[in-house]
Amino acid sequence: MELLTFLIGAIVLAVIFLREVKQYERGVVLTMGKFTSLRGPGWSIVVPIFQQIQKVDLRVKAVDVPDQKVITKDNVSASINAVIYYRVSDAAKAILEVEDFRFAVSQLAQTTMRNIVGGADLDEVLSQRDKLSERIQQIIDAETDEWGITVENVELKDFFLPDDMERTIAKQAEAERERRSVIIKAEGEVAAADNMAKAANTLAQAPGALHLRTLQSLNDLSSDQSNTVVFAVPIEILRAFESAKDWMQVSTEAKVNKE
């Protein structure tokens, strides 16, 4: 009976005086309203009424920043959201320096995100999102340092534009693709023209090269099953006919003058 009474008394005392602090937590102890100690993992004795312990989770936490209405530097209205990863680096400061560090971090993230995105152009927000995230992370981390909070990372997730602006951006992207296509096609035509000019110069400088090229073309045509055959006449042959024509005309004129 006495053993049972002792066990019951021990359990009651344990329930009243002992508090468990997990491995990933730290316990901030206030004695008569004053900060006295920081308890690590394990069981801690806390005297009721005179002492109070508040547990702080030291694990990395993810805070979802809800959609925020912003106006970019070039007066484009949009909506953006983000996620923030932070952890408590000093449990005592997180309890003593700010009333609710979770709510404070969330509110600071919203205002900072609106300010940074509002100071950037639309093109910068769309193409340099990593740089904007890094700037937001640096500002929040500096502001929360005195709260015992370390901001690990900030990621801008979704950036929503009005429907008319999305159509405008789509048209702009299409026009840019068409411009690049025209430039690439023109560059290809210039390169082809240069190669053709070089080939023509090579054939003109080598005697008989054009005849060999003609025979090669005829050989290629002979393997085609088509009924239509195109015969290419070398320019030299046409020039020969032109020279013969001129010679005949000169001879005729000389004969007439002689008569």
C-alpha positions in Angstrom: 0.0 0.0 0.0 2.8 2.4 0.9 4.6 1.5 -2.4 1.5 2.2 -4.4 1.1 5.6 -2.6 4.7 6.4 -3.3 4.3 5.6 -7.0 1.2 7.7 -7.3 2.9 10.6 -5.5 5.9 10.3 -7.8 3.7 10.3 -10.9 1.8 13.3 -9.7 5.1 15.2 -8.9 6.5 14.2 -12.4 3.3 15.5 -14.1 3.5 18.7 -12.1 7.3 19.4 -12.2 8.7 17.7 -15.3 8.5 18.9 -18.8 9.8 17.1 -21.9 11.9 18.9 -24.5 12.3 17.0 -27.8 15.6 16.8 -29.7 14.5 19.4 -32.2 13.3 21.8 -29.6 14.6 24.2 -27.1 12.9 25.3 -23.9 12.9 29.0 -22.9 12.4 29.2 -19.1 11.0 32.3 -17.4 11.3 32.4 -13.6 8.9 34.9 -12.1 8.6 36.6 -15.5 12.4 36.8 -16.1 14.4 34.8 -18.6 16.6 32.5 -16.6 17.7 29.6 -18.8 17.5 27.8 -22.0 16.8 24.0 -21.7 18.0 21.4 -24.1 16.5 18.0 -25.1 15.3 15.8 -22.3 13.3 16.2 -19.1 13.4 19.5 -17.3 12.1 20.4 -13.8 9.8 23.4 -13.9 8.3 24.7 -10.7 4.6 25.6 -11.3 3.5 29.2 -10.7 7.1 30.4 -10.3 8.4 29.1 -13.6 7.1 28.8 -17.1 8.7 27.1 -20.1 8.0 27.8 -23.8 9.2 25.3 -26.4 10.6 26.5 -29.7 10.9 24.3 -32.7 14.3 24.7 -34.4 13.5 22.8 -37.6 13.3 24.5 -40.9 9.8 25.8 -41.6 8.1 26.6 -44.9 5.8 29.7 -44.9 3.4 30.0 -47.9 3.1 33.7 -48.7 -0.4 34.2 -50.2 -1.1 36.0 -53.5 -0.1 39.6 -53.4 -1.4 42.3 -55.8 1.6 44.3 -57.1 2.2 46.9 -59.8 5.5 46.7 -61.5 7.8 49.6 -62.3 6.3 49.8 -65.8 2.7 50.0 -64.5 1.7 46.4 -65.1 -0.8 45.0 -62.6 -0.2 41.4 -61.5 -0.4 38.9 -58.7 2.5 36.9 -57.2 3.0 34.4 -54.4 6.0 32.8 -52.8 7.3 30.3 -50.2 9.8 31.2 -47.5 12.1 28.7 -45.7 13.4 29.8 -42.3 14.5 28.4 -39.0 15.0 29.6 -35.5 18.7 30.1 -34.7 18.2 31.7 -31.2 15.2 30.4 -29.3 15.5 33.0 -26.6 15.4 35.9 -29.0 12.5 34.4 -30.9 10.4 34.4 -27.7 11.7 37.6 -26.1 12.2 40.0 -29.0 9.0 39.5 -31.0 5.5 38.6 -29.9 4.7 36.0 -32.6 7.7 35.3 -34.8 5.7 33.1 -37.2 3.2 35.9 -37.9 5.9 38.5 -38.0 8.0 36.6 -40.6 4.9 36.1 -42.8 3.9 39.8 -42.7 7.5 41.0 -43.4 7.7 38.6 -46.3 4.5 40.0 -47.9 5.6 43.6 -47.6 9.1 42.9 -48.8 7.9 40.9 -51.8 5.5 43.7 -52.9 8.3 46.3 -52.6 10.9 44.4 -54.5 8.6 43.2 -57.3 7.0 46.7 -57.5 10.4 48.2 -58.1 11.2 45.9 -61.1 10.1 45.9 -64.7 7.8 43.2 -66.1 10.7 41.7 -68.2 12.9 41.6 -65.1 10.3 39.8 -63.1 9.7 37.2 -65.9 13.4 36.6 -66.7 15.3 37.3 -63.5 13.1 35.7 -60.9 16.1 34.1 -59.1 17.8 37.5 -58.6 14.5 39.0 -57.1 14.2 36.0 -54.8 17.7 36.5 -53.6 17.2 40.2 -52.9 14.0 39.4 -50.9 15.8 36.7 -49.0 18.7 39.1 -48.0 16.3 41.8 -46.9 14.1 39.5 -44.8 17.2 37.7 -43.3 18.7 41.1 -42.2 15.4 42.3 -40.7 14.8 39.0 -38.7 18.3 38.6 -37.5 17.5 40.4 -34.2 14.5 38.1 -33.8 16.8 35.0 -33.8 15.5 33.9 -37.2 17.6 32.8 -40.2 16.0 32.8 -43.6 17.3 29.9 -45.6 15.6 30.6 -49.0 12.9 32.5 -50.7 11.2 31.1 -53.9 8.8 33.1 -56.0 6.3 30.6 -57.2 3.5 31.9 -59.5 3.2 35.2 -61.3 -0.3 35.9 -62.6 -1.0 38.5 -65.3 -4.3 39.8 -66.6 -5.7 38.0 -69.7 -5.1 40.9 -72.0 -1.5 41.3 -70.9 -0.9 37.5 -71.5 -2.2 37.9 -75.0 0.1 40.9 -75.6 3.1 39.0 -74.3 2.2 36.0 -76.5 2.0 38.2 -79.6 5.3 39.8 -78.7 7.0 36.4 -78.4 5.5 35.3 -81.7 6.8 38.4 -83.4 10.2 37.8 -81.9 10.3 34.3 -83.2 9.3 35.5 -86.7 12.1 38.1 -86.6 14.7 35.5 -85.7 13.4 33.2 -88.4 13.7 35.9 -91.1 17.2 36.8 -89.9 18.3 33.1 -89.9 16.8 32.6 -93.4 18.5 35.8 -94.7 21.9 34.7 -93.3 21.4 31.3 -94.9 20.7 32.9 -98.3 23.8 35.1 -98.0 26.0 32.0 -97.1 24.5 30.1 -100.1 25.1 33.0 -102.4 28.7 33.2 -101.3 29.2 29.5 -101.8 27.6 29.6 -105.3 29.9 32.5 -106.2 33.0 30.6 -105.1 31.9 27.6 -107.0 31.2 29.6 -110.2 34.6 31.2 -109.9 36.3 27.8 -109.5 34.5 26.4 -112.6 35.3 29.5 -114.7 39.0 29.3 -113.9 39.4 25.5 -114.6 39.2 24.6 -118.3 36.7 21.8 -119.0 35.3 21.9 -115.4 31.9 23.1 -116.6 31.7 20.2 -119.1 32.5 17.7 -116.4 29.9 19.2 -114.2 27.4 18.9 -117.1 28.2 15.3 -117.7 27.8 14.6 -113.9 24.3 16.3 -114.0 23.3 14.1 -117.0 24.5 11.0 -115.1 22.3 12.0 -112.2 19.3 12.6 -114.5 19.7 9.1 -116.0 19.0 7.5 -112.7 15.7 9.3 -112.3 12.5 7.5 -113.4 10.8 10.7 -114.5 9.8 11.1 -118.2 11.0 14.7 -118.2 14.7 15.3 -118.8 16.2 18.7 -118.6 19.4 19.2 -120.6 21.7 21.9 -119.4 23.7 23.6 -122.1 27.1 25.0 -120.9 27.6 28.7 -121.4 30.8 28.0 -123.4 28.8 26.3 -126.2 26.4 29.3 -126.4 29.4 31.6 -126.6 30.9 29.4 -129.4 27.7 29.7 -131.4 27.7 33.5 -130.7 31.4 33.7 -132.0 30.5 31.6 -135.1 27.6 33.9 -135.8 29.7 37.0 -135.5 32.4 35.4 -137.8 29.8 34.6 -140.4 28.4 38.1 -140.3 31.8 39.6 -140.7 32.6 37.3 -143.7 29.3 38.2 -145.4 30.0 41.9 -145.0 33.5 41.5 -146.4 32.2 39.6 -149.4 29.6 42.2 -150.1 32.1 45.0 -149.9 34.4 43.1 -152.2 31.7 42.8 -154.8 
